[in-house]
Amino acid sequence: MQDSLLRATGRQLAGWFLGLLLLLGLPPQLAHATHIRAGDIQSKVDTVTGNPNHLYFKLTLYCDPANQNTLQTDASIFFGDGTRQDKIPRKDNITVNDRVHIYTFYFDHTFPGSGSYRVSFVGENRVDNVVNLPGAVGQTFYICSTITIDPTLGRNHSPVLRAPAVDNAGLGQVFLHNPAAYDADGDSLSYRVLHSLQVPGGYDAAVRNGNKPDSTVCSNYVYPNSQLVTPGATRVTYPGIPTAIAGTQATYTQDKYTGQIMWNAPAKVGYYNVAMVVEEWRRSPGGYRRLIGQVIRDIQILVSSTSNLPPQLTVPADICVQAGQTATLNVTAIDGQSTGTTPTPVTLFAYSGTIPPATFTQTRTGTSVAGTYTWQTDCSNVAKEPYLVVFKAQDNPGTGNPVLIDERPVRITVVGPPPQNLTAQAGPGNSALLQWTRYTCTNASQLLIFRREGCYAYTPGPCDTGLPAGAGYVQVGAVPATTTTFADSPLERGKTYSYRIYAVFPLPAGGSSLVSNEACLTIGGRSALLTNVDVNATSITTGQITVKWTQPRTNSGTTTFTAPYGYRLSRALASAPTAFTLVREVQNSIADTTFVDTGLNTEANQYIYQLVFYRSDTSNGTLVESADSPSQASSVRTSLVANGNANTISVNFAYQVPWDNSQQPARIFRRTGTTGAYAPIATVTPGAATGSYVDADPSLQRNQTYCYYVQTVGQYATPVNSAGASIYTNLLNKSQEVCATLRPTPCTPVLSLRVINCDSLAALPQYPAPNQSYQNSLSWTVGSTPAGCQANAAYYRVFRATSAGGPFALLDSTTQLRYLNRLLPQQTYCYQVQAVTATGERSALSNVACQSECVFFLLPNIFTPNGDALNATFRPKTSSPVRRTHVQIFNRWGRKVYESDQNPYIEWQGDGTNGESTGSGPLADGIYYYLAEVQFADSGNTQRVYKGWVELIR
């Protein structure tokens, strides 16, 4: 199979191993006979024929070739579709040293159709003497790659792991490792640590299971950080890594986003194995991410005792570059030799899916080294996810010491260049004509066009693609990347608009560009603007609102328009703001700018009005109707919150209007009673859509009714006159009238429950007895909260729930300060009480009071398993419901003769026929001692221990 991507990876791995000589100086006590150390499976779809069901694979194994009888000359693969392939020949055997060879196997398979398949390898010869995997030699080696076949995914590639799967670590040193994963499709990758896996029964078991290996965690497996950090462990400083503390457990983590593994710090020499999962996520146009693949890699780490210290590597921060620019990363490193030792040469490496075509060159050698990574990007590299470059500095301490490394990832994000030379000109019919230079990246999927009112100065940083969320731009169009013009209409005359565009790139890699320059445009003339939605009368049936608006102006400033033209005014409820109904149309006149809307329910409803000015447009040689953008405005809606306890009334009001009500104070009006004149009592400056005022006038009296309305004062920011002042100011709009009575709320009750007499229940001959029912006795007192509350209540509402968390349902009402809840199927209910005044004011709900469950478990002192079916088993005489009981029975000499947790009510028969008796057959008559650990079936899962004796008589 000719697979350039996978074979290039193999060549890079081999070069890395030959340069590192990782496992020289292996202690002789770690010798072993079996051979598999680490490995993974990687895949890609057939890009030649385009058959999505045909995939190519590469299996890489890192092996110890010491035992000639266990050399991996071929491999068997299970494809996850019920088939397998045996005797796949080994293609490459790359020697790293006498302890590590890299074996590669290439194969392909055609799957039956769409679906998810787990392609796996089961090796029979895992290496022995693995510190965190005792008995490794007797367990199989399992790795897999999960693929998804779906025509919508295109020619998908699995993640490629550039860095080798074996590595070295120093005792007491920070260990770092990064798989340097890369996805050729630009899919998002995430990482997590996993236990090493095995398949019990190995190859034969997998075959018997329909060629589907059933993997599980290796027996006795623990993570590498299970040992405590050794005293005197060398402290290696590394950004983001906590200092290892002697006597505490080491840390072993893997960064979810970069894949960087950190182990701080190995506490015992020897081999360690750990697996990792590399997950492949595909983005959808709607932003949803779908897991489409996984690669499980098993890696091996050799920890050696050494006085050597790792090099110290310095790398630049993550960067962003525009497609077409060169990404350059300069790194340096120095040897981290121990005190009094001679510095050793340091070698630099770089691993990345961008290499090639990117290059990495060590520009300075010796003990203080430097290197340069260079990547000439192009438009095909634009992606949402950054590209990972893993830099590694490795020392060369010589014979007897393991090589040590420092390793750090750098991420490069490639963004699209900004579209160039955006301009905006006024077009016919209150439109804007945008033009720009053809976009340089032909692989972009679209150009998105955005608009906002008013100019907006913004210069993006190198990583700031698109537009800031708070910039106020809205998308008004999307065009193919080859397009160079766009017409935006209709626009409002007299307003200034800002335009910007940027490019987005196709999935799965996605990505976007920096935003273009700003193009600002002012449309001449002026549209018709709503200025008033004024509630003149508050009524359920005869409510009245006056609506006013301004006259429009042409682009040249006149009021002459081509007929037919006119206004259309529509109305909707604020609760259904899109369901507009036409209430007024004015034809061929611009002078009629007022409408009084009658017969409304202004007491219950807030209304929204929409005004559209339409006219005839002949700019294209044909008479067509052209409409301005609609202007919408609501009435002011006022609501009250009367606090009779504090003698205050909160006045809250809200609106949705195109003018600005926040520049001038709104006026609050009040009257006493439901008739008479209103008087202004205060002013308050509201916000963009709401305002509030608390009326705390000392003259307010309890049980008195007060009515209010609010009048807002608004203005338009534009248009302005020659002096720069707003033309439309002092726009007065009243709300509906609303009234409230200043009554204090009743005091919140304080609830309690009478405790159930559990002794009486325990004394019953049977519990629960047939048709047994319960009752709960509630009582409460009049509370003192909130301050100033009314102590007298007309009645109380009682609520009940099955748990303290509710939901509570209304059970009953009573005028008493007590309540008896009878004939209950269970005792465990929770309650709340609420006070209600004669005028309907309700208190807050009381505290929650719950009836506790009784827990009792009374065991007898004698039982007689003599065949008469009376008192035949050792079980409770009476008990509340039990979930589980663990019972142990001992004879008089302390020897355990019976143990079981299978029956919550014990039911011991005096022999070993039920449970886990340590004897056999019936036990002799006599005294026995019991220890019963009981977990009750109450809401709290109460656990109690019962000890005692019982006499067995046959």
N, C-alpha and C positions, 0 to 999 in steps of 0.2 A: 504494500500500500504506500502510495506517495502522499505523505501528509507532512507538508513543510512545517506547519505550526508545531505539531507534536515532536517531530524529529529535531527541530531547532532547539526545543526545550531540552531534549536529551543531550545534545551537544553542549549546551550551556552548563547543564548539571555536571557533566563529565569534566569540563574545564575547571569548574569550581572545585571539585574534589581533588583533581590533580594538583591544583595550586595550594589547597589547604593542608593536605595530608593529615586529616583530622585525627585519626585514631592511632597515631604512632605512640609508642611507650605504654601500651596497654598492660596493666598489672597481670602477672601470670596466673593469679588465682581466679581471674575472670574467664579462663578458657572454657569452651563449651563445644558440644558435638553437633548441635542443630544450628540452623543458619538464618532464618528470616528475622531481620531487624526492623524494617520499616517499609512503607510503600503507599501507593495511591493509584487510582484509575482516573484517566482523563479522556474526554470524548469530543467529537465534533460531527456535525451532520455532513452528509455527502454533498459537497459544493460543486461537484463535477456534473452529476446527473440531475441534482436538485431534488432527488427523492427524499422527502422528509422522514421516511421510515428507515432509511439506510444510514447507519452511523459507523464511524471509525473510532477505534479505541486504542489507547496505549496504557498498558500495565507496567508500572515501574516498581521493582523490588530492590531493596538495599539489603544485601546478604553477606554473611560470613562464609567464605568458601573453604574454611579449614577442613571440613569433613567431606571428603570426596564422594561418600555414599549418599549425601543429601543435597548435592548440587541441583539447583532448580533449572533443569534443561528444558522443561515445558510447563505449561500451566493449563488449568481448567477454569472456565468462566461460566457463571450462571447469569443468564440474561434477564431474569425476572418475568419472563413470559412463559415459563414452564419448559424452556429449552436450555441446553448448555452446549458448550464446545470443549472437547478434550484435546489434549496433545497439541496445544498451540505452541509452536516452537519458539525458543528464546532467540531473539534477533541480535541483541547487543550484550556484551559482557565487558564492561569497562572497569578496569582495575584501579582502585584508589590506593589501596595498600593491602597487606596480607590479611586484614580484618574486614575490609569493606570492598565489595564489588557491586556494581550497578547492573542489574539485569532488566532488560526491556523486552516486552512482548507486544506485537502489533496484531490486531484482529479487527474484523468488522462483522456487522450483523444487520439483517433486515427484520424489523419488528412487524407484528401483524397489523398494527394500526395505531390510532391515537390512544394515548394513555400515559400513565406514569410507570416507569420500569426501574427496578433496582438491579443494576449490573454489579456482580460481586465476585470476589475471589476468596477461597477458603484454603489457606496454607496449612499443611500438616506439621510444619517444622519451625515453630517459633523458637528463638534463642532462649537459652537457660540463663540462670543467674541474673535475673532482673530484680532489682532491689524492691520496687513497688509492686511486683507481680510474682510472689512466691509460687513455685511450681509452674513457671511459664512453659517449660519444656513439654509438659503434659497437656498444654492447651493449644488450640488452633489459632491461626492468625487470620483476622477477618477485616477486609476493607471493601468499600463499595462506592459506586457513583450512581446517584438517582437522576434519571433523565425524564423529561416530559416531551412527548411527541404530540404536536398540535400544529396543524397547518398555519394557524394565525401567528405562530412564533417565528416563522421564516427559517432560515438556515442557521440554527442556533449552535453556539459553541459552549462547551462547559468551561468552568474556570480552569486556567492553567496556572500551576504553582511553580514559579521559577526557581525558588531556593530549594536545596536538597532537604531530605527528610531525616537526616542524621546530623548531630551537632555535638560540640564539646562544651563542658562547663567546669569551672573550678570550685573546689570545696570552699564554702563560705563566701563565694563571689556572686554578684548579680548575674544571672543568666538571661540572655536575650535571644530571641529567635523570631523571624518573620518569614512566612511562606512565600512572600512576594507574589501574591495571587494577581491574576489579570484576566479580564473577560473581554474577548475580542469584539463582542456585540455592544459593550457599554452597559451591560446589566449591572445592577447594584449588588455588591458582595457584602456579606456579614459573616462574622466568625464567632465560634464558641468552643470552649473546651469540652472534651468528651472522654469517658473511660475507654480504655482499650477493649476491644470486642473479640469474642470467640464464637464458634458454632459448635456446641456440644455434639460429639459424634462425628464432626468433621464432614469430609466430602461424602461419605456414605450416607450420613444422616440427611444431608441436603438432597441427595438423589432420591432417597426414600420419601422425602417431603415434597415430591413433585418438582424437583430441581429448583427449589426455593429455600435457600439457607435461612434458618431461624436463628438469628444472632442474639447474643446476650452479653452482659458485662463479664469480663474475665473473672474467674474465681479468685478470691483473696486480693482483688485489685484495690489499691489506694492511690490517690493522687500523689505526685512527687513531693508535695509540701507537707506530707503527713508527719515527717520528723520535726523535732524542735530545732531551732537555729542553734548551732554549736557555740559555746562560749569562745570568745576571741575571734569570731568570724570577721573577716576583713569587710569594712564598710565601703562600698563602692557608690559614689554619688551619681545619680542619674535622674534627670527631670521627671517628676511625676511618680517616682517610686518611693514608698515609705522606707525608712531605715529599718534594716533587720535588727531585731532585739534578741539577744541571747536568752534562751530558755522559753521563748514563745514559738508558736507555730509559724513556719515560713509561709510566704504568700506565693501563689501560682495563679496568674490571671492571663487572659487574652483579650486585647482590645477589640470590641465589637466591630469597629469601623476600619481599623488598619490591619488587624490580624496579629499585631505585635504581642508576643508571648514574653512575660516577665516572671522570673522565679528568683525570689529573694528570701533565703539564700540556701542552696543545696547543703544538706547537713551530713551526708554520708556518701562515700565513694561508691562507684559502680554504675551499672547500666540502669536507665529508667525509660519506661515507655509511656507515652500519652497520645491520645488521639485528638483530632480537631475536626470540626464540621465547617466547611466553607459553603455558605448558602448563596444561591443565585436567585435574585429577585428581578422580575420583569415589570416595568411600569406600563400602565394603561393610559390612554388619553384622558381619562377622568381622574387620574391621580392615584388610582388603586394599584397596590403592588401585589404581585402574584409570585409565590415561590415555585420556581420551575426546575430547580435542580439542586443537588447537594453532592459534595465530594467529601468523603470521610477519609482522612489521611492519618496513618499511625506513624508517629515519629519516635526516634530513639536518641537519648541524650547520654553521653558518657561523662560522669563526674569523676574528676581526678583530684588528688591532693597536690597542691602546688603553692609555692611561695610567690609565683609569678602574679602580676597584676595586669588586667586587660588594658589595651590602648584607650586613649581618650579621644573620641571622635567629635568634631564640631561640624554641624550641617546648617544650612540656611533655613529660614522659616518657610512655611508653605507659600506658594506663589500662584498667581493667575497670569496667564498670557493670552493675548489675542491670537486667533488663528492666523498663521502667516508670520508670526514673530518667532524668534528663537528663544527657547527656554534654556537658560544656563544656570547650573548649580555648582558652586565651588565649595569643596569640602576639604577639611584638614584633619590630621590626627597626629598624636604623639604617643610614644611608647609609655606605658604606665608601669615601668619596672619598680621592683621593691627597693627599699632603701639599701644602699651599698652594693647593688648589683649593676651590671653593665647593660645599658639600653640595647634592645634588639631591633632589627629592621621591622617595619610595619608595612603591610600590603593592604591596599584599598580595593574593594569590590563594589559593584552596583548591580542590582537585580530589578528588572522592571519589564512589564509587557511592552514598553516603548522601545526596548533594546532588542534588535534593531528596529527602526533606522537610527534611533538615538545612539549616541556613543558615550563611553566613559573612558577617560585616560588618566592614569596616574602621572601627574606632571612633576612630582618631586618624590624622590626615594630616600631611604634611610630611616632614621628613628623619628624624624619629624617630616611628615609627608603631606602631599596635597594632591587633589584630583579634580577633574572638571567633567561634569556631565553636560552634554550638548544635545538639544533636540530641536530640529527645524520643524515646527508645527505647520499644519495646513488645515483647510476647512473640514476635512474628514475627521479631524481629531476633536472637534467640538463635542462636548458631552456634559451632562449634568453632574455626573460623579467625577471626582478628581482621579488622576492617574497616580499610582503609587510607585515611588522609587525608593528602594531600600539600600542604604549605604552601610557597608560593613568595613571596619578596620580590624585587621588580624595581625597579631604579633608572631614572632618566630623564636621561641625561647630555647630551641635546641633540644637535644636528646634528653629524655628523662622528665620533661615538663610538657603538659598539654598546651596547645595553642589556645589563646583566649581572644575574645573579640569584644568590640563595642559596636552596637548596631542601632541605627535610627532611621525611621521612615520620613520621607518628605513627599508631600502631595502637590501635584501640579494640576490646576484646573484650566482647561482650554475653553475660552469663551469666544463667541463670534464677534468680529469687528462691528462697530456701529455703522448703520446705513449713513450715507454721506449726502450732503447738500440738500437737505429738506427745505422746501419753500412752500409758502401758502399765499394764494391770491384769491380775491373775491371773485366768485363765479355768478352765473345767472340764478335768479330766484332765491336770493339769500343763501347761497351755498359757498363752500370753500373748495378751491381746487389745489390739491397737494401734488408736488412733484419732487422727485429725488433721483439720484444717480442709481443705475442698475446695481443691485446688491452683488458684492464680490463673491460671496459663497453660494455657488449654484446648488449645493446640496441642502440648503435651508428649505424647510417645508413651507413656511409662510412668513409674511411680514404682517405684524399686528399694528393697527393704527389706534392711537389714543388721543383723547381731547379733554381739556378742562377749561373752565372759565377763568380768565385772567392769565397773565404771563407768569411763568414759574422758573426761576433761576435754579438750575440743578446741573452739577458736574459729577458724573459717576466715578467711583473708584475703580481700580483694575478688576475687582471681583464683583462689582455691583451691576449685574445684568438686569434687564428689564427696568421697571420703575418702582420707586418706594411705595409701600402700601398706603402711606398717609399723604401722598402727594396730590390726591384729588383727581387724578386722571381716570377716565372710564374708556373702555374699549369701544370704538365706533365702527371698526371694520377689520377685515383680514383678507389679504390678497396673496396670490402666489409670489414666490420670491423673485420671479422674473419681472413682475409688474413695477412700473415706475410712476404711476399716477393714481390718484384717488379723489373722488368728489364726495364731500360731506354736506348733507342738507336734510331737512331745513334747519337753518340757524336763526337765532333771534337778532333782529336788527338792533343796533346800538350796543352790542356786547363785544368784548374782546375774547378771543379764543387762543389757546395754546395747543400746538400739536407736536407729538413726538411718535416715532416708530421704532420698532426693534424686530429682530428676526428670531424665530424659533426653529429648532431642528428636529428631524423625525426621531421617533422612538425606534429601537429601545434605548439608544444612547441619550437622546433628548438634548437638552442644553438650549441656551439662548444667547443673544448677543448683548453687547452694551447698547444703550439707547442712543438714538440719533441726536443731533442738535435740535434746539427748539425753533419752531416756526410760529410766530404770533400774528394774528390777523384780527382787525376790528371790522365788523359788519356795519355799514352805514345805515342810517335811518333808525327807526325804533318800532318795536312790536307793541301791540296792545297789552297792557299790564293790568292785572287785577290789583285794586288798591283797598277795597273794603269788602268784608263779609261781616256785617254788623247786625247783631240780634236786636231787633226793635221790640219784640213782644215774646214773652215766655208763656207757652200754653201747650196743653196736650193736643189740641185740635186747631187752634187759631194762631199758632206761632208765626212770627214774621221775621225775615232776614232781608236786609238791603244789601245788594251787591253792586259795586261800582268798579269801573275800569277806565284806563286812559285811551286816548285816540292814538292810532298808529301813525308813523311817518315813513314815507318812502326813503330810499337811499339818498335821494337828493334833498330830503327834508320837507317835502310837500305832503299834503293830505289827499292827493289826487291818485286814484287807483282805477284800473281797468275793470269795468263791470263784467260779470257779476262779482260782487264782493260783499262782505258783511261779517257779523259776529255769530258764533254759536256758543250758547252758554248751557252747560250741563251740570247736573247735581247728582251726588252720591252720598250715602251714609258713610261716616268715618269708619264704621265697622265693616263696610264692604267697599273699599276705596277705588275699586275698578269698575263697579257696576253703575256707570253714569247713565243718566236719563236726560235727554234734551228738554230744557225748560223755557228757553227763549232763543229765537233766531231773529237777527236784524239784517235786512237785505238792502244793499246799495246805499248804506248810510254809515258814516262813522261818528255822527253827532250823538246818537242814542247810546249813552254809556252808563245807564242806571237801570236796574231791575229790582223790583220789590217782590220777593218770593213769599207767598202766603199759604195758609192752611197747613202749617208744619207742626210737628211735635217737637218743639224746641226744648221742652222740659226734659224729655228722655233722650234726645238724639243730638249728636254733633254732625254737622254737614260739611261736605267738601264741594267746592264749585270749580269747574274747569271752563276756561275761556279759550276759544280758538278763533283767530281772525283769518279769513280766507279771502283770496282774490284771484284774478285771472292772470295767467302768465303766458306771454306770447314770445318769449325769448328764443324758442326753438321753431318759430314759424307756425305753430299750432296753438289754438286757444285751449289751455288746460287749467284746471284749478290748482292753485298752490296755496298751502296752508302754513302759517307760522307754527312754531312749536307751541304746544298748549301751555297756558299759565294756570296753575292750580293754587287754591287757598282755602283753608278751612275756617269755620267759626271758632271763636274762643270758647273752650269748655271749662267751666269751673266746678269744683267739687269741694265739699266741706268735711272736716273731721272734728266733731264736737267732743271736747274732753271736759265732762262735767266735774271730774275730780280736781282738775287744775284750773277750772274756770277759764279755759282758752278754746278758741276755734281756729283751726288751721284752714286757710284758704289756699287751695291749689288750683292752678289753671294751666292749660296746654293748648297748643295750636300747631298747624302745619301751614306756613305761609312763605311766599317767595321774597317778601320784604324782611327787614331786620327790626325786630321788636326789642332788641337788647341795648339799643343806644339811648333810649329815653325811658324814664320810669313809667311803669303801669300804675293805674289809679284804682284803689280799692274803695268800693261804696258799700254802705251798710244801712239797714233800717231795723228798728225794733218792732217785732210783730210782723204779720203778713199783709198789713196795709199801711199806707202812709208814704211819705217821701223818703228817698235815699239821701244820705249825706256822705261826702268823701271823708274817709277816716285815715288813709295812709297812702303812700306811694312805695313801690318796690321795683328795682330793676331786674327784669327776668333774664333768662338765658335764651338760647336760640330757639327752643321749642317749648319750654316750661317756665313756670314761676311759682313762688309760694310766699305766703305771709301768715304769721301767727298773730291773731288778734287776742292780745292779753289785756285788754282794757279793764281796769279795776271796776268799772261800772257794770260789767256783764254780770247777770244774775242767773242763778240756777233755776231750771224749769221754765226759762223764758225762751221764746223762739226768736231767732235772728236770721235775716235774709241778706244776701250779698250778691253783687256782680262785679266784674273786673272790666276795665277799659284799657286796652293796650294802645301804645303810641309807636307807630312804625315809620320806617323810611327805606327807600331804595338806595343802595350804594351807587348804582349807575341807572339812568344817565345823569350827567352833571351839567351845570351851566358853564358859561365861559370862565367864571371865577373858580370852577372846580367844586362847587357846592352841589349837593343832591337836589334834583328838580322836584322829586316827590318825597315830601316830609310831612310830619304831623298826620299820619294815617291813623284815624281813631276807629277802634272796633270794640264793641261791647260783647261780653259773654251773655249767656242766659242768666236769669235770676235763680238762686238756689237758697233753700232755707234749712235750718237745723235747730233743734231744741237742745239747750245746754243742760243736759241731765247727767248726774254722776252715774258711773257704772257701779253695779253691786260688788261687794267685796268678794274676793276669791275664796271659796271654802277650803278648809283643811281637813282632809279625809283620812280615816283610819278604819281598819278591819279587826273584828274580834278573831283572835287566834283559835284555830280548831283544836279540840281536845283529842290529841293523837292517841293518848292512853286508852280512851274509850273505844277508838277504832281498833287498836291492837288487841283489846279484850274480846272482840267479837269472835265467835267460833269459826267464822269464815270471813275472809276479806278479799275482794269486795263481796258482800252478800248478794244473792240474787235480787235484782230490781232495786238495789240500794241507791239512794239519792242523798244529796248533800244540800246544805244551805249556808250562805255567807251573810254575816251581819255587818252592815255598813253603818258608820256614824260619822258626823262631821261637825265642825264648829265654824262660826262666821269668822273669816280671817280679817286681817287689817291692811291688806294690800289690794290695789295700789293706794297710795296716800290720798286721803280725801274721799275714799269710796263710800258707797251707801250701804249701811249695815242691814237694812230691811229688804228682804226678798219676798216676792209673791210665791214663788215655788222654786224647786230645784230639779234639774235634769240629770239623770243617772245614765252613765255610759259604761259599756262592758266590752272587754276584749279577751282573747285567749292567751295573750302574752303582753308584757310591758311595752313592746314595740308597736302594738296595735295591729290592724286598725280598730278603733273604738267605734261601736255602734250604739245609738240611743236605745236604752233598755226600757226606761220608764220615767215618770215624773212624780214628784211628791211634794207636799207642803211641809213635811216633817224634816227634822235634822237627823233622820235615820232611815234605813231601808233594809228589808230582809229579802234577800234573793233566794227563793225556795226551789225545791225539786230539781236540783242540778245533777246532771249525769257525772260530773267531776267536781272536785273542790277547787281546782287551780284556775281561777279567773282573776283578771285585773280590772280595776274600776277607776273612773273619774267622775267628778260632780261639777255642775255649773249652776250658778245662781242666776235667776231671772227676775227683774222688777216688774211691777204692774204695768209699766209703759213699754215693756219689751226689751229693755237694755239687758245685755247678758255679760256676766263676768267672764274672766279667763277661766279655762278649765283648771280644776284643782290638781294637786299632786296625784301621781299614779300610785294606787295601793293594790298590792297583789297578795292573794292568799297563798301561803306556802304549802307545799305538799308534805304530807306526813311520810316519814320513812321509818319503818320498823321491820324487824326480821327475827321472829321468835322461834328458836329451835327447841325441840323436845329433849329430854334426858334419857329417853328409852325408845327403842323401836323393836318390833318382833317379826322378822322375815321368816315366819314358820308355815307359810302356805295358806293361812286362813284369810288372806286379803285384807286383814285389819292391821293398821299401823305397820305396813309391810316395808316401808322405805323410810330412810332418814331424810326428812324434808321439813320445812318450816311449819309450825302449827298455824301460824298466820303471818302474813307479810304484805306490805304494800308492793306495787308492781316493781319487778326487778328486771334489769336488762342483762346482767351477766354475773355469775358467781364462780370464783375460782376456789375450790375446796381441797384441803389436804387433810387426810386422816392418819393418825399415828397410834401405834399400840402403846402399852404401858411402859415399854422400854425405849420409847422415842423413835422407833423404826417406822418410816412412812409406809403404809400399807395400801393407800389409795390416793389418787389425785385426778381431778377432772375440772374442766370449765365448759362442759358441753351442755349442761342443764342449769338454767338460772335458779331452779328450786332444788338442786342437788340430786334428789331421788336416789341416794346410795342404797344398794340392796344388801350390803354387808359382805360383798365378795368382789371379784374382779370382772364381772360381766358388763359393767358400765363404767367407762372411764379408762384410766391408765394404771391399774393396780400393779403394784410391784410384786404381789404374790399371785397365787392361782387357786381358783376354787373358793368355796365359802370360808369365811374366817370364823374363828372360834368365838364362843360367847365370851363376854367380858366388857371391861371399860375401855373406851377409845376416846382419844382427844382430837378435836377438830380445830382447824384454822380456816375460816371462810372470809374471803375478800369479796365484798358485795358491791356492785354498781347498780344503783337504783335507776328506774326509768322515769325520774322526775326531770323537770326542766333544767336543773343544774347538774344532772349526771352525778349526784351525790355518791361518794364512795365511803364505805365503812368496813371495819374489820371486826369480826365476831370470833371469840375464842371460848371454848368450853369443853365439856365431856358429854358422852352419850353411852348408855349401856345397850349392848346388843344381846338380845335373848331370842333364841330360836324355839 
